[in-house]
């Protein structure tokens, strides 16, 4: 019974760590720009509320923000728009104008994020073009919807979600109680 309790505490602790690393929406960024507030695009985007979506791959949208010097996470919050994703389609692949490609987990039900990390040396207005390159229309329907672009100076710490704090706290408390009983 004691081993089972210890095992459950460790599972809660690990679950808390995994939830904090995989939060769906990138929230709390220094600058968040609605998808529809892009400065330029390739002409193949449609607006819906504050978001934009497209049916075509190799389609880009461009956002700009004034960035101070520092280390920045720059990316997108996105979801699949309409239809059902093909079973084999797991990620939207994004080619930013600066850096290597990044991936956003594709979902019909949940907004997810992906980003690149860039070191900015000079304060200025920067433009970033994001191109969706892995459209898959022949087996289902993969249509990216960009809800927002974000620019996050990583010097400011992110605040963990309450559920994550609860899971981590439960795991640590359980391990402490388990250890205390074991050493009495």
C-alpha positions in Angstrom: 0.0 0.0 0.0 2.8 2.4 0.9 4.5 1.7 -2.4 1.3 2.4 -4.3 0.9 5.7 -2.5 4.5 6.7 -3.3 4.0 5.6 -6.9 0.8 7.8 -7.2 2.6 10.8 -5.7 5.4 10.4 -8.3 2.7 10.2 -11.1 1.1 13.4 -9.9 4.4 15.1 -9.8 5.3 14.0 -13.3 1.9 14.9 -14.6 2.3 18.4 -13.2 5.6 18.8 -15.0 4.2 17.5 -18.3 1.2 19.9 -18.1 3.4 22.9 -17.5 5.5 22.0 -20.6 2.5 21.4 -22.9 0.1 24.2 -22.1 -2.1 24.6 -25.2 -2.3 28.4 -25.7 0.8 30.5 -25.4 -0.5 33.0 -22.9 1.1 35.9 -21.1 3.3 37.1 -23.9 4.6 40.7 -23.9 2.9 41.4 -27.3 -0.1 39.5 -28.7 -1.5 40.4 -32.1 -4.8 39.1 -33.3 -4.6 37.0 -36.5 -6.6 39.5 -38.5 -4.3 42.3 -37.5 -1.5 41.1 -39.9 0.3 43.8 -41.9 0.5 41.8 -45.1 -0.4 38.4 -46.6 -0.3 36.5 -49.8 -4.0 37.1 -50.5 -5.3 33.7 -49.6 -6.4 34.4 -46.0 -10.0 34.8 -44.8 -11.1 36.5 -41.7 -13.4 35.1 -39.0 -13.7 37.1 -35.9 -10.1 38.0 -34.8 -8.6 35.0 -36.6 -7.5 34.3 -40.1 -7.6 31.0 -41.9 -6.5 29.5 -45.3 -7.1 26.4 -47.4 -3.8 26.6 -49.2 -0.3 25.6 -48.3 2.7 27.9 -49.0 0.6 30.8 -47.9 2.1 33.4 -45.6 0.9 36.1 -43.2 3.2 38.8 -41.8 3.1 40.5 -38.4 5.2 43.3 -37.0 6.1 44.5 -33.5 8.4 46.9 -31.8 10.9 44.7 -29.9 13.5 45.8 -27.3 16.9 44.0 -27.2 16.7 40.6 -25.6 15.8 36.9 -26.1 12.3 36.5 -27.7 10.0 33.6 -28.3 8.1 34.6 -31.5 5.3 32.4 -32.8 1.6 31.6 -33.5 -1.4 30.2 -31.7 -3.3 28.1 -34.2 -6.1 25.5 -34.7 -7.5 23.5 -37.6 -10.3 25.4 -39.3 -13.3 23.4 -40.4 -13.4 19.8 -41.4 -11.7 16.9 -39.8 -7.9 16.5 -39.7 -6.5 13.5 -41.5 -5.4 10.8 -38.9 -1.8 11.1 -40.0 -1.7 14.9 -39.8 -0.1 15.8 -36.5 1.5 19.2 -37.0 1.2 22.5 -38.9 4.7 23.2 -40.2 5.6 26.9 -40.2 8.4 28.5 -42.1 9.2 31.8 -40.4 11.1 34.6 -42.3 13.9 34.3 -39.7 15.2 31.0 -38.3 14.4 27.4 -38.8 10.9 25.8 -39.2 8.8 25.2 -36.2 5.7 23.0 -35.7 2.3 23.6 -34.1 0.4 20.5 -32.9 -2.6 20.3 -35.2 -6.0 19.9 -33.5 -9.7 20.3 -34.4 -10.6 21.1 -30.8 -7.7 22.9 -29.1 -5.6 26.0 -29.9 -1.9 25.1 -29.8 1.2 27.1 -30.2 4.7 26.9 -31.8 7.5 29.4 -31.8 11.1 30.1 -32.6 13.6 31.7 -30.2 15.5 34.8 -31.5 18.0 37.0 -29.9 17.3 40.7 -30.8 20.3 43.0 -30.5 18.8 46.4 -31.5 15.5 47.9 -30.5 13.4 48.3 -33.7 10.2 47.4 -35.4 10.6 43.9 -36.8 8.4 42.1 -39.3 8.0 38.3 -39.3 6.5 36.4 -42.1 5.0 33.0 -41.2 4.4 30.5 -44.1 2.2 27.4 -43.7 4.0 24.8 -45.8 2.5 21.4 -45.2 -1.1 21.6 -46.3 -2.7 18.1 -46.7 -6.0 18.3 -48.6 -6.1 15.0 -50.3 -6.9 12.9 -47.2 -9.3 14.9 -45.1 -9.1 18.6 -44.5 -6.1 20.5 -42.9 -6.7 24.2 -42.9 -4.7 26.4 -40.5 -6.4 29.1 -38.5 -4.1 31.7 -36.9 -5.8 33.1 -33.8 -2.8 35.2 -32.8 0.8 35.9 -33.2 2.9 36.5 -30.1 6.2 38.1 -29.2 7.4 37.1 -25.7 10.6 38.5 -24.1 11.8 35.4 -22.2 13.3 37.6 -19.4 9.8 37.8 -18.0 8.9 34.5 -16.3 5.6 32.8 -17.3 3.1 32.1 -14.6 2.1 28.4 -14.3 -1.6 27.4 -14.7 -3.4 26.7 -11.4 -4.1 23.1 -12.3 -0.3 22.6 -12.8 0.5 24.1 -9.5 -2.1 21.9 -7.8 -0.7 18.7 -9.4 2.9 19.6 -8.5 1.9 20.6 -5.0 -0.1 17.4 -4.5 2.8 15.3 -5.7 5.4 17.1 -3.5 3.1 17.0 -0.4 2.4 13.3 -1.0 6.1 12.5 -1.3 6.9 14.5 1.8 4.2 12.6 3.8 5.4 9.3 2.4 9.0 10.0 3.3 8.1 11.2 6.8 6.2 8.0 7.6 9.0 5.9 6.2 11.7 7.5 8.4 9.7 7.6 11.7 
